[in-house]
Amino acid sequence: MTKTERIENFIKKLKTRKSKNIIYTLVITVVVAVFGFRFYAVEQENNFDVFNIVRQNMENGFPVDVLVMQKTDGILLEPLTIKNNYAYVSGARVHDFKPGQTVGDCKIISVSHKIDLDTGMHVIRTSKCMDGLQYAESKKNGFYVPVSAIHGNNVYVVENGIAKIREIVIENQDAQNALIKSGLSAGDIVILSNVQQDEKIKIAE
């Protein structure tokens, strides 16, 4: 029997009623199996709790970074533009400088608390300082908090696992840190992350 004859014979068999019934049965079985598996998979998915990070944080507390308050010897940097060992600052800043204060590798000699009539500013004299922008170092022992954790005149602290707002008074600050005059005590836990009042929190490890 030739190849063509075998193919024609196979096609004839497929056209018989018995062959058609077998094919229909197979197709229906496959379709039912596919839909049955899909329904089973959906049911199994519904049996699992959907992971929701917001819901978990609300139940267990939002993870936050914190800083435990302890008095430390800190340094704040106050900018000072110097030319020929003279600098001029406004009345709002003059109290941040004092004679003997370190400015890089040099020092402040004098601070005039009287306004210079020619400039309307206060004159600061330095010794052997390079011209340009320098930073006067203000050293003091106290509570230091990153400026990013301060909101106006407030910080958030941890009280029994809850974020509570605390009013503070800032004594001095630079671009990075602030020296706190009052409002915080040793052992207070200041929150460094963004939180809301009365929000349940969890200290990040």
N, CA, C and O of each residue as an XYZ file, in Angstrom:
820
protein
N       0.860     -1.193      0.000
C       0.000      0.000      0.000
C       0.896      1.243      0.000
O       1.837      1.367      0.785
N       0.561      2.152     -0.914
C       1.368      3.361     -1.026
C       1.065      4.299      0.127
O       0.103      4.121      0.874
N       1.928      5.314      0.245
C       1.767      6.317      1.304
C       0.461      7.076      1.134
O      -0.234      7.363      2.109
N       0.133      7.400     -0.123
C      -1.111      8.132     -0.413
C      -2.315      7.295     -0.031
O      -3.288      7.810      0.520
N      -2.251      6.025     -0.318
C      -3.374      5.143      0.014
C      -3.549      5.023      1.533
O      -4.670      4.969      2.039
N      -2.417      4.981      2.246
C      -2.519      4.903      3.704
C      -3.165      6.141      4.291
O      -3.969      6.044      5.217
N      -2.815      7.318      3.753
C      -3.401      8.579      4.230
C      -4.897      8.616      3.961
O      -5.686      9.011      4.820
N      -5.283      8.191      2.736
C      -6.709      8.196      2.364
C      -7.484      7.235      3.258
O      -8.612      7.522      3.657
N      -6.879      6.103      3.567
C      -7.532      5.112      4.430
C      -7.723      5.665      5.836
O      -8.758      5.436      6.462
N      -6.706      6.407      6.344
C      -6.800      7.006      7.678
C      -7.908      8.049      7.746
O      -8.647      8.125      8.728
N      -8.012      8.863      6.672
C      -9.043      9.906      6.623
C     -10.436      9.280      6.616
O     -11.361      9.799      7.242
N     -10.578      8.161      5.906
C     -11.885      7.480      5.868
C     -12.280      6.988      7.260
O     -13.439      7.075      7.666
N     -11.274      6.464      7.981
C     -11.559      5.980      9.332
C     -11.997      7.120     10.260
O     -12.864      6.947     11.116
N     -11.368      8.298     10.065
C     -11.731      9.444     10.891
C     -13.155      9.901     10.637
O     -13.794     10.476     11.518
N     -13.652      9.646      9.436
C     -14.996     10.085      9.075
C     -16.080      9.147      9.590
O     -17.270      9.438      9.463
N     -15.672      8.025     10.171
C     -16.673      7.097     10.691
C     -17.280      7.660     11.964
O     -16.664      8.485     12.638
N     -18.483      7.219     12.293
C     -19.207      7.730     13.459
C     -18.446      7.425     14.759
O     -18.413      8.239     15.682
N     -17.842      6.242     14.807
C     -17.110      5.853     16.011
C     -15.922      6.766     16.258
O     -15.666      7.179     17.389
N     -15.188      7.079     15.177
C     -14.016      7.961     15.316
C     -14.422      9.357     15.736
O     -13.757      9.984     16.561
N     -15.527      9.851     15.162
C     -16.005     11.197     15.529
C     -16.377     11.247     17.008
O     -16.070     12.227     17.687
N     -17.018     10.227     17.505
C     -17.405     10.197     18.922
C     -16.175     10.219     19.836
O     -16.166     10.875     20.878
N     -15.137      9.482     19.418
C     -13.906      9.453     20.222
C     -13.254     10.844     20.267
O     -12.809     11.301     21.320
N     -13.209     11.504     19.101
C     -12.600     12.846     19.028
C     -13.377     13.836     19.877
O     -12.787     14.609     20.631
N     -14.728     13.817     19.755
C     -15.556     14.733     20.544
C     -15.359     14.504     22.037
O     -15.306     15.453     22.820
N     -15.252     13.243     22.419
C     -15.061     12.915     23.834
C     -13.726     13.454     24.353
O     -13.638     14.000     25.453
N     -12.697     13.283     23.532
C     -11.385     13.791     23.928
C     -11.376     15.309     24.069
O     -10.816     15.850     25.023
N     -12.006     15.994     23.105
C     -12.049     17.468     23.159
C     -12.786     17.938     24.396
O     -12.312     18.834     25.094
N     -13.949     17.343     24.684
C     -14.740     17.738     25.857
C     -13.964     17.465     27.149
O     -14.004     18.251     28.096
N     -13.257     16.327     27.160
C     -12.469     15.980     28.354
C     -11.376     17.005     28.623
O     -11.157     17.407     29.766
N     -10.683     17.429     27.547
C      -9.622     18.426     27.687
C     -10.178     19.757     28.182
O      -9.609     20.375     29.081
N     -11.305     20.202     27.588
C     -11.909     21.475     27.989
C     -12.330     21.437     29.460
O     -12.066     22.375     30.213
N     -12.982     20.351     29.858
C     -13.411     20.220     31.251
C     -12.212     20.216     32.193
O     -12.251     20.826     33.261
N     -11.150     19.525     31.791
C      -9.953     19.463     32.632
C      -9.320     20.840     32.803
O      -8.905     21.206     33.903
N      -9.247     21.609     31.698
C      -8.654     22.950     31.765
C      -9.446     23.854     32.696
O      -8.872     24.512     33.563
N     -10.771     23.890     32.519
C     -11.603     24.749     33.369
C     -11.609     24.265     34.813
O     -11.632     25.070     35.745
N     -11.589     22.952     34.993
C     -11.564     22.419     36.349
C     -10.292     22.799     37.079
O     -10.333     23.142     38.261
N      -9.159     22.742     36.387
C      -7.884     23.128     37.000
C      -7.877     24.604     37.353
O      -7.367     25.001     38.400
N      -8.457     25.429     36.454
C      -8.488     26.871     36.711
C      -9.317     27.200     37.943
O      -8.915     28.017     38.771
N     -10.482     26.558     38.061
C     -11.330     26.789     39.235
C     -10.636     26.339     40.510
O     -10.767     26.974     41.556
N      -9.897     25.240     40.419
C      -9.172     24.734     41.578
C      -8.077     25.717     41.996
O      -7.882     25.981     43.183
N      -7.363     26.255     40.993
C      -6.277     27.202     41.290
C      -6.816     28.467     41.948
O      -6.222     28.987     42.892
N      -7.962     28.962     41.434
C      -8.569     30.169     42.025
C      -8.994     29.909     43.452
O      -8.803     30.759     44.323
N      -9.565     28.749     43.702
C     -10.008     28.412     45.052
C      -8.834     28.348     46.017
O      -8.925     28.797     47.159
N      -7.714     27.773     45.532
C      -6.521     27.697     46.369
C      -5.963     29.074     46.676
O      -5.516     29.321     47.796
N      -5.978     29.982     45.697
C      -5.491     31.348     45.909
C      -6.344     32.067     46.939
O      -5.833     32.829     47.760
N      -7.654     31.817     46.890
C      -8.556     32.481     47.834
C      -8.348     32.002     49.262
O      -8.715     32.685     50.218
N      -7.751     30.814     49.396
C      -7.522     30.271     50.732
C      -6.317     30.909     51.414
O      -6.162     30.800     52.630
N      -5.451     31.584     50.627
C      -4.280     32.257     51.189
C      -4.626     33.699     51.550
O      -5.393     34.359     50.848
N      -4.050     34.179     52.653
C      -4.209     35.581     53.022
C      -3.371     36.430     52.084
O      -2.187     36.160     51.883
N      -3.972     37.439     51.522
C      -3.252     38.336     50.627
C      -2.299     39.202     51.447
O      -2.716     39.848     52.408
N      -1.017     39.217     51.067
C      -0.018     40.012     51.790
C      -0.208     41.490     51.478
O      -0.114     41.900     50.321
N      -0.466     42.270     52.482
C      -0.697     43.696     52.329
C       0.239     44.419     53.278
O       0.042     44.374     54.492
N       1.269     45.094     52.739
C       2.281     45.736     53.577
C       1.694     46.838     54.442
O       2.120     47.023     55.583
N       0.713     47.578     53.910
C       0.098     48.662     54.689
C      -0.677     48.092     55.861
O      -0.589     48.588     56.984
N      -1.447     47.031     55.580
C      -2.230     46.409     56.657
C      -1.310     45.832     57.721
O      -1.578     45.954     58.916
N      -0.217     45.198     57.281
C       0.722     44.627     58.237
C       1.354     45.714     59.110
O       1.509     45.533     60.318
N       1.717     46.842     58.494
C       2.316     47.927     59.262
C       1.335     48.531     60.256
O       1.719     48.912     61.362
N       0.057     48.619     59.858
C      -0.948     49.164     60.763
C      -1.142     48.257     61.967
O      -1.405     48.731     63.072
N      -1.012     46.956     61.753
C      -1.202     46.011     62.847
C       0.035     45.891     63.723
O      -0.068     45.851     64.949
N       1.201     45.834     63.094
C       2.444     45.602     63.839
C       3.244     46.863     64.107
O       4.159     46.850     64.930
N       2.910     47.966     63.418
C       3.649     49.206     63.576
C       4.528     49.481     62.376
O       5.141     48.568     61.824
N       4.591     50.750     61.968
C       5.425     51.143     60.840
C       6.893     51.160     61.280
O       7.213     51.771     62.300
N       7.785     50.508     60.541
C       9.203     50.486     60.934
C       9.828     51.870     60.780
O       9.665     52.518     59.745
N      10.537     52.317     61.797
C      11.154     53.648     61.772
C      12.583     53.570     62.287
O      12.935     52.679     63.060
N      13.398     54.520     61.844
C      14.747     54.701     62.381
C      14.662     55.696     63.531
O      13.896     56.657     63.470
N      15.434     55.471     64.561
C      15.352     56.320     65.746
C      16.742     56.705     66.234
O      17.757     56.154     65.808
N      16.746     57.673     67.144
C      17.981     58.111     67.795
C      17.687     58.281     69.274
O      16.826     59.074     69.652
N      18.403     57.534     70.118
C      18.214     57.631     71.562
C      19.023     58.816     72.079
O      20.226     58.913     71.840
N      18.353     59.703     72.783
C      18.997     60.931     73.237
C      19.991     60.687     74.379
O      19.655     60.135     75.427
N      21.215     61.121     74.128
C      22.262     61.158     75.141
C      23.092     62.413     74.879
O      23.333     62.770     73.726
N      23.519     63.069     75.926
C      24.337     64.260     75.730
C      25.692     63.866     75.164
O      26.360     62.965     75.671
N      26.079     64.560     74.105
C      27.358     64.282     73.455
C      28.078     65.591     73.160
O      27.468     66.660     73.141
N      29.387     65.492     72.928
C      30.161     66.653     72.515
C      30.031     66.789     71.002
O      30.609     66.012     70.243
N      29.267     67.781     70.583
C      29.024     67.961     69.162
C      29.657     69.236     68.622
O      30.085     70.111     69.374
N      29.701     69.313     67.303
C      30.251     70.485     66.622
C      29.262     70.947     65.565
O      28.833     70.165     64.718
N      28.908     72.215     65.622
C      28.089     72.826     64.585
C      28.972     73.761     63.770
O      29.847     74.430     64.319
N      28.746     73.810     62.479
C      29.561     74.622     61.576
C      28.770     75.824     61.084
O      27.712     75.681     60.471
N      29.298     77.007     61.361
C      28.646     78.251     60.963
C      29.438     78.888     59.822
O      30.619     79.192     59.990
N      28.807     79.094     58.661
C      29.537     79.650     57.509
C      29.970     81.088     57.739
O      29.269     81.871     58.380
N      31.129     81.417     57.207
C      31.706     82.750     57.370
C      32.530     83.070     56.123
O      33.473     82.351     55.794
N      32.176     84.134     55.444
C      32.921     84.538     54.255
C      33.987     85.567     54.658
O      33.667     86.653     55.142
N      35.239     85.208     54.452
C      36.352     86.020     54.941
C      37.105     86.659     53.772
O      37.320     86.033     52.734
N      37.502     87.925     53.968
C      38.375     88.614     53.021
C      39.330     89.498     53.801
O      38.910     90.377     54.554
N      40.615     89.256     53.613
C      41.656     90.012     54.334
C      41.452     89.939     55.844
O      41.657     90.918     56.561
N      41.041     88.751     56.317
C      40.814     88.501     57.744
C      39.686     89.333     58.335
O      39.668     89.605     59.536
N      38.756     89.731     57.498
C      37.538     90.405     57.959
C      36.327     89.656     57.397
O      36.346     89.174     56.264
N      35.276     89.571     58.216
C      34.012     88.990     57.774
C      32.877     89.842     58.320
O      33.027     90.501     59.349
N      31.748     89.827     57.633
C      30.597     90.635     58.043
C      29.376     89.732     58.171
O      29.059     88.960     57.266
N      28.696     89.843     59.316
C      27.511     89.014     59.551
C      26.363     89.897     60.040
O      26.579     91.002     60.538
N      25.150     89.391     59.887
C      23.965     90.139     60.310
C      23.782     90.048     61.820
O      24.413     89.234     62.493
N      22.907     90.901     62.331
C      22.626     90.879     63.769
C      22.028     89.567     64.232
O      22.198     89.180     65.388
N      21.324     88.872     63.336
C      20.707     87.600     63.697
C      21.747     86.498     63.896
O      21.485     85.501     64.570
N      22.943     86.687     63.298
C      23.970     85.646     63.361
C      25.160     86.003     64.242
O      25.980     85.136     64.543
N      25.270     87.242     64.657
C      26.473     87.672     65.353
C      26.700     86.905     66.649
O      27.842     86.713     67.068
N      25.608     86.461     67.291
C      25.752     85.746     68.564
C      26.252     84.309     68.380
O      26.519     83.617     69.362
N      26.379     83.863     67.135
C      26.904     82.515     66.866
C      28.433     82.501     66.833
O      29.046     81.446     66.667
N      29.046     83.684     66.991
C      30.513     83.777     66.905
C      31.077     84.415     68.173
O      30.427     85.238     68.818
N      32.295     84.017     68.512
C      32.946     84.586     69.688
C      34.464     84.520     69.511
O      34.965     83.673     68.772
N      35.204     85.418     70.192
C      36.668     85.402     70.090
C      37.248     84.060     70.540
O      36.782     83.453     71.505
N      38.280     83.614     69.812
C      38.914     82.348     70.136
C      38.289     81.163     69.429
O      38.814     80.051     69.496
N      37.181     81.386     68.757
C      36.497     80.303     68.062
C      37.323     79.842     66.858
O      37.863     80.656     66.110
N      37.408     78.524     66.688
C      38.192     77.950     65.598
C      37.475     78.111     64.269
O      36.276     77.858     64.149
N      38.255     78.546     63.259
C      37.744     78.634     61.883
C      38.742     77.879     61.006
O      39.708     78.456     60.506
N      38.489     76.564     60.825
C      39.457     75.761     60.092
C      40.778     75.722     60.830
O      40.852     75.245     61.963
N      41.843     76.234     60.176
C      43.172     76.253     60.793
C      43.494     77.594     61.452
O      44.617     77.807     61.909
N      42.524     78.490     61.501
C      42.762     79.805     62.125
C      41.694     80.071     63.182
O      40.906     79.187     63.519
N      41.677     81.296     63.699
C      40.745     81.623     64.784
C      40.155     83.014     64.616
O      40.670     83.858     63.883
N      39.034     83.216     65.338
C      38.411     84.539     65.396
C      39.106     85.347     66.495
O      39.296     84.868     67.612
N      39.476     86.573     66.154
C      40.140     87.449     67.125
C      39.131     88.286     67.896
O      39.203     88.408     69.119
N      38.184     88.865     67.150
C      37.215     89.737     67.817
C      35.887     89.704     67.074
O      35.821     89.424     65.877
N      34.830     90.001     67.830
C      33.469     90.077     67.264
C      32.862     91.384     67.734
O      32.693     91.587     68.937
N      32.533     92.267     66.817
C      31.945     93.557     67.163
C      30.428     93.409     67.280
O      29.760     92.941     66.358
N      29.912     93.812     68.414
C      28.457     93.762     68.601
C      27.816     95.106     68.269
O      26.623     95.320     68.482
N      28.645     96.003     67.743
C      28.119     97.274     67.238
C      28.064     97.208     65.719
O      28.963     96.661     65.081
N      27.023     97.758     65.153
C      26.845     97.708     63.703
C      27.826     98.635     63.013
O      27.978     99.793     63.401
N      28.482     98.128     61.999
C      29.361     98.947     61.167
C      28.495     99.855     60.294
O      27.674     99.365     59.519
N      28.667    101.168     60.412
C      27.799    102.123     59.721
C      27.940    102.049     58.207
O      27.001    102.379     57.483
N      29.091    101.626     57.724
C      29.295    101.557     56.273
C      28.565    100.372     55.639
O      28.092    100.456     54.505
N      28.480     99.278     56.379
C      27.887     98.058     55.802
C      26.558     97.663     56.437
O      25.796     96.880     55.868
N      26.285     98.214     57.629
C      25.077     97.809     58.348
C      25.192     96.403     58.918
O      24.186     95.799     59.289
N      26.410     95.880     58.991
C      26.649     94.525     59.476
C      27.590     94.570     60.680
O      28.133     95.620     61.023
N      27.769     93.426     61.303
C      28.715     93.300     62.411
C      30.039     92.764     61.865
O      30.060     91.872     61.017
N      31.144     93.325     62.369
C      32.462     92.976     61.856
C      33.101     91.892     62.723
O      33.118     91.980     63.951
N      33.621     90.876     62.052
C      34.367     89.817     62.728
C      35.787     89.815     62.172
O      35.993     89.777     60.959
N      36.760     89.856     63.077
C      38.158     89.828     62.665
C      38.747     88.452     62.939
O      38.496     87.856     63.986
N      39.522     87.960     62.004
C      40.171     86.654     62.155
C      41.678     86.816     62.023
O      42.170     87.884     61.661
N      42.399     85.752     62.320
C      43.857     85.780     62.240
C      44.348     84.659     61.328
O      44.078     83.480     61.555
N      45.079     85.067     60.287
C      45.727     84.126     59.375
C      44.747     83.177     58.684
O      45.070     82.017     58.427
N      43.551     83.682     58.389
C      42.551     82.875     57.685
C      42.635     83.129     56.181
O      42.893     84.252     55.746
N      42.419     82.089     55.403
C      42.384     82.234     53.959
C      41.089     82.920     53.530
O      40.050     82.774     54.173
N      41.173     83.661     52.444
C      39.976     84.306     51.910
C      39.010     83.248     51.365
O      39.409     82.177     50.907
N      37.730     83.597     51.438
C      36.711     82.696     50.900
C      35.804     82.169     51.990
O      35.855     82.616     53.136
N      34.977     81.217     51.616
C      34.018     80.628     52.554
C      34.731     79.689     53.515
O      35.392     78.734     53.108
N      34.579     79.987     54.809
C      35.142     79.153     55.867
C      34.012     78.788     56.838
O      32.904     79.315     56.746
N      34.310     77.891     57.754
C      33.297     77.463     58.718
C      33.842     77.576     60.133
O      34.845     76.954     60.482
N      33.156     78.387     60.945
C      33.525     78.518     62.352
C      32.925     77.348     63.121
O      31.757     77.006     62.937
N      33.728     76.741     63.977
C      33.286     75.569     64.721
C      32.732     75.983     66.083
O      33.385     76.680     66.860
N      31.498     75.528     66.345
C      30.866     75.786     67.632
C      30.761     74.459     68.379
O      29.954     73.604     68.014
N      31.568     74.284     69.416
C      31.616     73.028     70.163
C      30.849     73.168     71.478
O      31.023     74.131     72.226
N      29.990     72.167     71.734
C      29.234     72.195     72.980
C      28.669     70.814     73.285
O      28.358     70.045     72.375
N      28.541     70.507     74.570
C      27.947     69.247     75.002
C      26.435     69.426     75.132
O      25.960     70.376     75.754
N      25.697     68.504     74.538
C      24.241     68.614     74.623
C      23.548     67.564     73.780
O      24.167     66.600     73.330
N      22.256     67.762     73.572
C      21.462     66.850     72.759
C      21.466     67.334     71.306
O      21.071     68.465     71.024
N      21.911     66.482     70.397
C      21.966     66.840     68.986
C      20.983     65.968     68.193
O      20.929     64.751     68.368
N      20.215     66.619     67.324
C      19.213     65.932     66.513
C      19.414     66.338     65.055
O      19.621     67.520     64.781
N      19.359     65.395     64.110
C      19.454     65.770     62.698
C      18.341     66.747     62.311
O      17.192     66.596     62.727
N      18.698     67.731     61.523
C      17.714     68.737     61.094
C      16.544     68.082     60.355
O      15.412     68.558     60.436
N      16.815     67.004     59.644
C      15.765     66.327     58.884
C      14.676     65.735     59.770
O      13.578     65.459     59.286
N      14.957     65.532     61.070
C      13.972     64.962     61.993
C      13.152     66.033     62.700
O      12.257     65.723     63.486
N      13.464     67.297     62.416
C      12.765     68.407     63.079
C      11.694     68.972     62.155
O      11.944     69.237     60.979
N      10.502     69.151     62.705
C       9.369     69.671     61.939
C       8.902     70.963     62.613
O       8.142     70.946     63.581
N       9.385     72.087     62.065
C       9.088     73.360     62.723
C       9.842     73.431     64.027
O      11.073     73.449     64.040
N       9.107     73.472     65.131
C       9.714     73.447     66.464
C       9.359     72.150     67.182
O       9.246     72.121     68.407
N       9.184     71.077     66.411
C       8.756     69.805     66.995
C       9.577     68.639     66.457
O      10.143     68.694     65.365
N       9.618     67.589     67.261
C      10.124     66.295     66.814
C       9.095     65.250     67.231
O       8.214     65.521     68.047
N       9.217     64.044     66.658
C       8.372     62.940     67.082
C       9.208     61.994     67.934
O      10.342     61.660     67.590
N       8.626     61.571     69.052
C       9.304     60.641     69.943
C       8.434     59.399     70.118
O       7.228     59.427     69.875
N       9.073     58.308     70.545
C       8.356     57.049     70.774
C       7.872     57.006     72.216
O       8.657     57.146     73.154
N       6.555     56.809     72.379
C       5.961     56.635     73.701
C       5.059     55.411     73.660
O       3.983     55.443     73.064
N       5.505     54.327     74.300
C       4.727     53.083     74.340
C       4.380     52.575     72.945
O       3.266     52.112     72.703
N       5.345     52.667     72.028
C       5.143     52.157     70.681
C       4.311     53.065     69.790
O       3.924     52.668     68.691
N       4.034     54.270     70.245
C       3.227     55.229     69.489
C       4.055     56.486     69.216
O       4.832     56.913     70.070
N       3.891     57.079     68.028
C       4.586     58.323     67.688
C       3.861     59.502     68.324
O       2.674     59.718     68.081
N       4.581     60.253     69.132
C       4.003     61.425     69.809
C       4.833     62.658     69.479
O       6.063     62.604     69.454
N       4.148     63.770     69.226
C       4.840     65.003     68.891
C       5.373     65.651     70.159
O       4.725     65.619     71.205
N       6.557     66.238     70.056
C       7.190     66.877     71.213
C       7.739     68.240     70.788
O       8.501     68.340     69.826
N       7.348     69.270     71.505
C       7.843     70.619     71.203
C       9.248     70.787     71.770
O       9.530     70.365     72.892
N      10.118     71.405     70.989
C      11.504     71.602     71.414
C      11.905     73.064     71.210
O      11.243     73.817     70.495
N      12.997     73.437     71.852
C      13.604     74.753     71.634
C      15.014     74.508     71.112
O      15.807     73.810     71.743
N      15.315     75.083     69.961
C      16.623     74.901     69.330
C      17.571     76.013     69.781
O      17.261     77.198     69.663
N      18.723     75.608     70.295
C      19.721     76.589     70.722
C      20.555     77.075     69.544
O      20.839     78.266     69.420
N      20.943     76.140     68.683
C      21.761     76.478     67.521
C      21.707     75.314     66.544
O      21.419     74.181     66.929
N      21.985     75.601     65.284
C      21.973     74.528     64.294
C      22.803     74.920     63.085
O      23.091     76.094     62.852
N      23.181     73.896     62.321
C      23.809     74.127     61.027
C      23.009     73.372     59.979
O      21.847     73.040     60.216
N      23.598     73.096     58.835
C      22.842     72.461     57.754
C      22.480     71.011     58.064
O      21.554     70.465     57.465
N      23.209     70.375     59.004
C      23.001     68.962     59.269
C      22.330     68.664     60.609
O      21.424     67.835     60.680
N      22.772     69.335     61.660
C      22.315     69.000     63.007
C      21.880     70.230     63.790
O      22.246     71.362     63.475
N      21.081     69.965     64.825
C      20.613     71.043     65.698
C      20.915     70.689     67.147
O      20.737     69.548     67.572
N      21.371     71.679     67.892
C      21.591     71.530     69.325
C      20.293     71.924     70.030
O      19.806     73.043     69.867
N      19.741     71.005     70.810
C      18.444     71.223     71.439
C      18.640     71.840     72.826
O      19.349     71.290     73.669
N      18.000     72.986     73.046
C      18.110     73.680     74.321
C      17.178     73.079     75.365
O      17.574     72.909     76.518
N      15.949     72.755     74.980
C      14.983     72.164     75.910
C      13.936     71.374     75.131
O      13.751     71.564     73.929
N      13.265     70.490     75.846
C      12.209     69.673     75.243
C      12.560     68.208     75.173
O      11.675     67.373     74.988
N      13.842     67.868     75.317
C      14.276     66.473     75.268
C      15.109     66.139     76.497
O      15.805     66.987     77.054
N      15.015     64.872     76.903
C      15.785     64.384     78.045
C      16.546     63.134     77.658
O      16.242     62.501     76.647
N      17.527     62.782     78.455
C      18.303     61.570     78.194
C      17.377     60.356     78.178
O      16.535     60.191     79.060
N      17.546     59.515     77.168
C      16.717     58.323     77.047
C      15.526     58.495     76.132
O      14.928     57.504     75.713
N      15.160     59.734     75.807
C      14.062     59.946     74.860
C      14.441     59.348     73.511
O      15.594     59.433     73.089
N      13.468     58.743     72.837
C      13.712     58.103     71.539
C      13.114     58.980     70.445
O      11.896     59.029     70.271
N      13.973     59.661     69.722
C      13.525     60.568     68.654
C      13.402     59.775     67.347
O      14.306     59.028     66.973
N      12.278     59.950     66.670
C      12.022     59.247     65.408
C      12.648     60.028     64.259
O      12.410     61.226     64.106
N      13.444     59.339     63.458
C      14.114     59.976     62.326
C      13.330     59.820     61.026
O      13.562     60.561     60.070
N      12.404     58.861     60.982
C      11.604     58.623     59.776
C      10.363     59.503     59.777
O      10.020     60.114     60.789
N       9.688     59.558     58.615
C       8.442     60.327     58.503
C       7.289     59.544     59.123
O       7.015     58.412     58.723
N       6.622     60.145     60.092
C       5.488     59.511     60.763
C       4.402     60.542     60.998
O       4.579     61.728     60.719
N       3.269     60.070     61.518
C       2.158     60.933     61.875
C       1.892     60.797     63.369
O       2.257     59.801     63.993
N       1.252     61.814     63.925
C       0.890     61.789     65.341
C       0.013     60.575     65.644
O      -0.921     60.271     64.903
N       0.329     59.882     66.752
C      -0.425     58.724     67.250
C      -0.328     57.503     66.327
O      -1.130     56.576     66.436
N       0.641     57.505     65.434
C       0.831     56.358     64.554
C       1.573     55.255     65.305
O       2.547     55.521     66.010
N       1.104     54.010     65.148
C       1.772     52.889     65.766
C       3.060     52.610     64.994
O       3.059     52.515     63.767
N       4.156     52.483     65.737
C       5.443     52.321     65.067
C       6.213     51.148     65.660
O       5.925     50.669     66.757
N       7.203     50.705     64.889
C       8.099     49.635     65.309
C       9.522     50.084     64.991
O       9.809     50.493     63.866
N      10.394     50.010     65.958
C      11.772     50.448     65.763
C      12.484     49.461     64.841
O      12.546     48.262     65.113
N      13.015     49.993     63.751
C      13.709     49.152     62.764
C      14.988     48.598     63.377
O      15.672     49.274     64.146
N      15.295     47.359     63.023
C      16.505     46.731     63.552
C      17.710     47.134     62.706
O      18.831     46.710     62.986
